[in-house]
Amino acid sequence: MTDAGTTLAPSRVDPELDGDHERFSHIVLEGFRPEEGDFIPTGPTVVEGMVNGTPVRALCGKVWVPGRNPRRYPLCPTCKDIAAAKGWRVPAS
């Protein structure tokens, strides 16, 4: 089994795209560590997204530039289901 590097990331609300996924915190897979070898990044980290304005991709497929405190929002049920199905530790919602 591999350890996944995941981070909760808030999303910025775009008035034109405001919908259910704008009201959730999402899980971003930042990379993974194979049984043997070093950590392998899979894309921009949430910190990179916040500092550099780089879009990140959530497990559910949502792409956005993070910018809000994720603790203020409930966890996206789709991200949570995907993480649980893979046997990953799911962050508290």
N, C-alpha and C positions, 0 to 999 in steps of 0.2 A: 504494500500500500504506500502511496506517496503522500507527502505533506504538501498541502496547497497553501500558497501565500495569498490569502484573501484579505480584503479590507472592505469595511462598510464605507460607502461614499454617498453623500447627499447630492441631489440634483438641483440645478438652478431652474426656476420656473420661467418658462418662456410663455408670455401671455397668449401667443398664437397657438401653442401646442399644449396648453394646460389641460391635463387629463389625469387619470388615476395614477399613472406611473410617475407623475411629477410630485405626488404626495407620499412617496415611499423612499426609504433608504434602500440602496441596492448593494449587492455583493459583487465586487470586482476581483477577478482572478488575476493577480499580478504575476504569477509564475508558479512553478512547482519544483520539487526536489525529487529526482528519481532515487530509487533505492541505492544506487551507486552513482556518485557524481555530484556536481555542484548544482546550485539553484539555477533554473532556466527561466528567464523572464518571458512573459507572454505578451506584454504590451506596456503602455505607459502606466505608471503607478498613480494612485489617487493624489499623492503629494505632488507629483509632476503635473498632473492636471490642474491642481489648485494654484501652483506657483507659476507655471508656464502657460496656462490656458489650453492645455492639450486635452482633447476629448478622450474619455475612457469608455470601455464597454463592460456592461454588467452581464452576469450569467444569463439573464432573461433576454439579452440582446439590445437593451436600451443603450444608446450612445449619447453622451453629454459631457459638458465641462463641469466638474464638481466645484461647488462653491458654498454649500451650506452645511451646518452642523447635522450630521446624520442621526444624532441621538434625539432630535426633535421630531422624527418621523418613524412610523412603523416600518418593519422590514418587509420588502416586496415578497409576497407569497410565492411568486414564480421562482425568484432567486433562491428562496428558502427551500422550496421543494427540490430544485435541481441540486443544491448543495447536499441536502439530506440523502437524496437518491445515490449520490456518489460516495456517501459514507463520511463526508467531511463534517467537522465540528461546525455547527451552525451558530453564528453569533446570537446573543440574546436579543429578542426583538422588543 
